[in-house]
Amino acid sequence: MTFFLVFDVPVFWPILLYYWIVLFVLTMKRQIVQMIKYKYVPFSIRKQKYGGKKSVVSTSSSKDWFRTCPSRNLPGEQDT
């Protein structure tokens, strides 16, 4: 099934499979070593959680802040 009969060589498929696996490993070795070095995982099982800043619970509500703002008053309140 080739243009030239010289290249029409029968190949035993397990040998061809082994050849492709070796070729893949040799060409990807550098990338695989770097991924292992930097602990890169190309897949994830569940959503990653970060241990960032914890939310701070304040004792004052947003209405208290609004009241302390000098240029704003709540509806129905007078300027003092």
C-alpha positions as CSV (number, residue, x, y, z in Angstrom):
1,M,0.0,0.0,0.0
2,T,2.8,2.4,-0.8
3,F,4.0,4.4,-3.8
4,F,7.2,2.4,-3.9
5,L,7.4,-1.3,-3.5
6,V,10.7,-0.9,-1.7
7,F,8.9,0.6,1.3
8,D,6.2,-2.1,1.4
9,V,7.8,-4.1,4.3
10,P,5.7,-6.3,6.6
11,V,6.0,-5.4,10.2
12,F,5.0,-7.4,13.2
13,W,2.7,-5.1,15.2
14,P,4.1,-5.7,18.7
15,I,7.5,-4.6,17.5
16,L,5.9,-1.5,16.0
17,L,4.1,-0.8,19.3
18,Y,7.3,-1.2,21.3
19,Y,9.1,1.2,18.9
20,W,6.5,3.9,19.4
21,I,6.6,3.5,23.2
22,V,10.4,3.8,23.2
23,L,10.3,6.8,20.9
24,F,7.7,8.5,23.1
25,V,9.6,7.9,26.3
26,L,12.9,9.2,24.7
27,T,11.3,12.4,23.4
28,M,9.2,13.1,26.5
29,K,11.9,12.3,29.1
30,R,12.9,15.9,29.7
31,Q,9.3,17.1,30.1
32,I,8.4,14.2,32.4
33,V,11.5,14.8,34.6
34,Q,10.6,18.5,34.9
35,M,7.0,17.7,35.8
36,I,8.2,15.4,38.5
37,K,10.7,18.0,39.8
38,Y,8.1,20.7,40.2
39,K,5.4,18.3,41.4
40,Y,3.1,19.0,38.5
41,V,0.0,16.8,38.3
42,P,-1.7,16.9,35.0
43,F,-5.0,15.8,36.4
44,S,-7.0,16.4,39.6
45,I,-9.5,14.3,41.4
46,R,-11.3,17.1,43.2
47,K,-11.3,20.8,43.5
48,Q,-8.2,22.2,45.1
49,K,-8.6,24.1,48.3
50,Y,-6.2,26.9,49.3
51,G,-5.4,27.9,52.8
52,G,-5.5,31.6,52.2
53,K,-6.6,34.4,54.4
54,K,-9.4,33.6,56.9
55,S,-12.4,35.9,56.8
56,V,-12.5,38.2,59.8
57,V,-15.8,38.5,61.6
58,S,-16.4,42.1,62.6
59,T,-18.6,43.2,65.4
60,S,-20.0,46.1,63.6
61,S,-22.5,45.8,60.7
62,S,-22.6,47.7,57.5
63,K,-25.3,50.0,58.9
64,D,-22.9,51.0,61.7
65,W,-20.2,52.0,59.1
66,F,-22.9,53.8,57.1
67,R,-23.8,55.8,60.2
68,T,-20.2,56.8,60.9
69,C,-19.7,58.1,57.4
70,P,-20.1,61.9,57.7
71,S,-21.5,62.5,54.2
72,R,-24.3,59.9,54.3
73,N,-27.3,59.3,56.5
74,L,-29.8,56.4,56.6
75,P,-33.2,57.2,55.1
76,G,-35.4,58.9,57.7
77,E,-32.5,60.2,59.8
78,Q,-31.7,63.9,60.3
79,D,-28.3,65.6,60.1
80,T,-26.8,66.2,63.5
